[in-house]
């Protein structure tokens, strides 16, 4: 069972649906926080968590001072658990869940985000992930950071024009890549 590692919600245990998600491990979430902490101040940022699952990535960011978060997941059970986890953290005024596919969410005009987490199912093809990254460009603030989590054994994702990968680290069977808009 995942838990919030640091900040306002530290120690809160998060629920996870039995079969529909693969929660990011505490170790990888801590590594992501360290990678981001060296590059940005999370305080006051707007977060988008695509393929949110339990919502652990967005809730960790909120716990560390992010202003708001939108959690997107197409799976009904995952969306329900994400709502439950938001309530466990008492973050209902700062977070909301959108039950839609990432593609449908990104196809609609919307606000711009300072920090975006993409933790798609490992079975999602690299081409589909690249498509999500391309669609994401119109939803990024100028100084935004993108965090892509993929299986280490997955094919490399070709980042679209306008987005560039900046750093990548592998933690067991998970590779985390940080990216930014190119301007």
ChimeraX attribute file (.defattr): number of C-alpha atoms within 10 A of each C-alpha:
attribute: neighborCount
match mode: 1-to-1
recipient: residues
	/A:1	9
	/A:2	17
	/A:3	17
	/A:4	23
	/A:5	20
	/A:6	15
	/A:7	13
	/A:8	16
	/A:9	19
	/A:10	14
	/A:11	13
	/A:12	15
	/A:13	16
	/A:14	21
	/A:15	19
	/A:16	23
	/A:17	16
	/A:18	9
	/A:19	8
	/A:20	14
	/A:21	17
	/A:22	15
	/A:23	20
	/A:24	19
	/A:25	15
	/A:26	16
	/A:27	11
	/A:28	18
	/A:29	20
	/A:30	17
	/A:31	16
	/A:32	19
	/A:33	20
	/A:34	11
	/A:35	18
	/A:36	17
	/A:37	11
	/A:38	8
	/A:39	10
	/A:40	15
	/A:41	12
	/A:42	20
	/A:43	13
	/A:44	14
	/A:45	19
	/A:46	24
	/A:47	28
	/A:48	26
	/A:49	25
	/A:50	29
	/A:51	24
	/A:52	30
	/A:53	30
	/A:54	30
	/A:55	31
	/A:56	28
	/A:57	31
	/A:58	27
	/A:59	29
	/A:60	22
	/A:61	26
	/A:62	26
	/A:63	21
	/A:64	21
	/A:65	16
	/A:66	21
	/A:67	17
	/A:68	21
	/A:69	27
	/A:70	19
	/A:71	29
	/A:72	26
	/A:73	25
	/A:74	19
	/A:75	16
	/A:76	13
	/A:77	19
	/A:78	26
	/A:79	25
	/A:80	18
	/A:81	19
	/A:82	30
	/A:83	20
	/A:84	18
	/A:85	22
	/A:86	24
	/A:87	13
	/A:88	15
	/A:89	19
	/A:90	12
	/A:91	18
	/A:92	16
	/A:93	11
	/A:94	15
	/A:95	23
	/A:96	17
	/A:97	21
	/A:98	17
	/A:99	19
	/A:100	18
	/A:101	15
	/A:102	23
	/A:103	17
	/A:104	11
	/A:105	18
	/A:106	20
	/A:107	14
	/A:108	11
	/A:109	9
	/A:110	10
	/A:111	11
	/A:112	18
	/A:113	24
	/A:114	20
	/A:115	25
	/A:116	26
	/A:117	20
	/A:118	23
	/A:119	22
	/A:120	23
	/A:121	16
	/A:122	15
	/A:123	9
	/A:124	11
	/A:125	15
	/A:126	17
	/A:127	14
	/A:128	13
	/A:129	23
	/A:130	16
	/A:131	16
	/A:132	21
	/A:133	24
	/A:134	17
	/A:135	18
	/A:136	22
	/A:137	20
	/A:138	16
	/A:139	19
	/A:140	19
	/A:141	16
	/A:142	14
	/A:143	13
	/A:144	20
	/A:145	24
	/A:146	26
	/A:147	22
	/A:148	22
	/A:149	23
	/A:150	25
	/A:151	19
	/A:152	16
	/A:153	10
	/A:154	15
	/A:155	11
	/A:156	14
	/A:157	17
	/A:158	16
	/A:159	18
	/A:160	17
	/A:161	11
	/A:162	12
	/A:163	19
	/A:164	15
	/A:165	19
	/A:166	11
	/A:167	12
	/A:168	14
	/A:169	15
	/A:170	15
	/A:171	12
	/A:172	9
	/A:173	10
	/A:174	18
	/A:175	17
	/A:176	23
	/A:177	19
	/A:178	20
	/A:179	20
	/A:180	21
	/A:181	18
	/A:182	12
	/A:183	7
